[in-house]
Amino acid sequence: MSDSPSLDSVAQAFKAWRDNQPSGRSKTPIELRQQAIALLADHSISQVIKRLGLSHSALKRWQQTTDTVQPIKTPFITLPMPESVSAPLCITLCLPNDTHMVIEGDLSSDQLMGLVQAIQSPKGAA
């Protein structure tokens, strides 16, 4: 068996999508299409279309489209930090408890980085 998703889990995903889609006739999300196609590695096309409630022609069309258009996976590229530069800044933080915090003034990139890290740090880690 391959690393493809299970037939039951994909069937549940299709059911959830059908139950929650805003209109009766909207395009099947690409993630569901890819999961349906991945099932063909372990199941016959008739098993897949019957269990997922798909037409044979739709699954074949998705398969052809997926074969020709592969998603581009590019790695995240980290850019170097610029030299310390000071620039005017105005940040307004609105917290869930209706607290508002405004930070204004000239801030160097080091200060800005420290501020961002402090905001991102988990509660109590400071």
C-alpha positions in Angstrom: 0.0 0.0 0.0 1.1 3.5 -0.7 0.9 6.7 1.5 -2.5 7.6 -0.1 -5.4 8.6 2.1 -8.0 6.0 3.0 -11.1 5.6 1.0 -13.3 6.2 4.0 -11.5 9.4 5.1 -11.7 10.9 1.6 -15.4 9.9 1.4 -16.0 11.7 4.7 -14.2 14.8 3.4 -16.3 14.8 0.2 -19.5 14.4 2.4 -18.5 17.3 4.6 -17.7 19.5 1.6 -21.0 18.6 0.0 -22.9 19.3 3.2 -21.3 22.7 3.7 -20.8 24.1 0.2 -22.6 27.5 -0.2 -24.2 26.7 -3.5 -25.5 23.4 -4.9 -23.1 23.5 -7.9 -19.6 24.7 -7.1 -16.2 23.3 -8.2 -14.7 20.5 -6.2 -11.8 21.9 -4.2 -8.4 20.9 -5.7 -7.4 19.2 -2.4 -10.4 16.8 -2.7 -9.6 16.2 -6.4 -6.0 15.3 -5.5 -7.1 13.0 -2.7 -9.6 11.2 -5.0 -6.8 10.7 -7.6 -4.4 9.4 -4.9 -6.9 6.7 -4.1 -6.4 5.2 -7.5 -3.0 3.9 -6.4 -4.8 1.4 -4.0 -8.3 1.2 -5.4 -10.0 0.6 -8.7 -11.6 3.5 -10.4 -15.1 1.9 -10.0 -14.5 1.6 -6.2 -13.4 5.3 -6.0 -16.3 6.7 -8.1 -18.9 4.6 -6.3 -17.7 5.4 -2.8 -17.1 9.1 -3.4 -20.2 9.7 -5.6 -18.3 10.9 -8.6 -18.7 10.4 -12.3 -16.1 8.4 -14.2 -15.6 11.3 -16.6 -15.0 13.8 -13.8 -12.3 11.6 -12.1 -10.6 11.0 -15.5 -10.6 14.7 -16.2 -9.1 15.5 -12.8 -6.5 12.9 -13.4 -5.5 14.4 -16.7 -5.4 17.9 -15.3 -3.3 16.8 -12.4 -0.9 15.0 -14.7 -0.3 18.2 -16.7 -0.4 20.8 -14.0 1.6 20.0 -10.9 1.6 22.5 -8.0 4.9 24.4 -7.8 6.6 23.8 -4.5 9.1 26.5 -3.8 11.1 26.5 -0.6 10.9 29.5 1.8 13.7 31.8 1.1 15.1 33.7 4.1 16.3 37.2 3.2 19.1 38.8 5.0 18.2 41.5 7.5 19.1 44.9 6.2 21.6 47.1 8.1 20.0 48.8 11.1 17.7 51.5 9.5 15.5 53.9 11.4 12.0 54.6 10.0 8.9 56.2 11.4 6.4 53.6 12.6 2.9 53.4 13.9 1.6 50.0 15.1 -1.8 49.6 16.7 -2.5 46.4 18.6 -6.1 45.5 19.3 -6.4 42.7 21.9 -9.5 40.5 22.4 -10.3 42.2 25.7 -10.8 45.6 24.0 -7.4 46.8 25.0 -5.7 49.0 22.4 -1.9 49.6 22.3 -0.3 52.2 20.0 3.4 52.2 19.4 4.7 55.2 17.4 8.0 56.7 16.6 11.4 56.0 15.0 12.3 52.4 15.4 15.5 50.7 14.2 15.2 47.3 12.5 16.7 45.7 15.6 14.1 47.3 17.8 11.3 46.3 15.4 12.7 42.7 15.3 12.7 42.6 19.1 9.1 43.9 19.2 7.9 41.3 16.8 9.7 38.5 18.7 8.2 39.8 22.0 4.7 39.7 20.4 5.2 36.2 19.0 6.7 34.7 22.2 4.4 32.4 24.1 2.7 33.8 27.3 5.2 34.0 30.1 8.3 33.3 28.0 9.6 36.8 28.2 
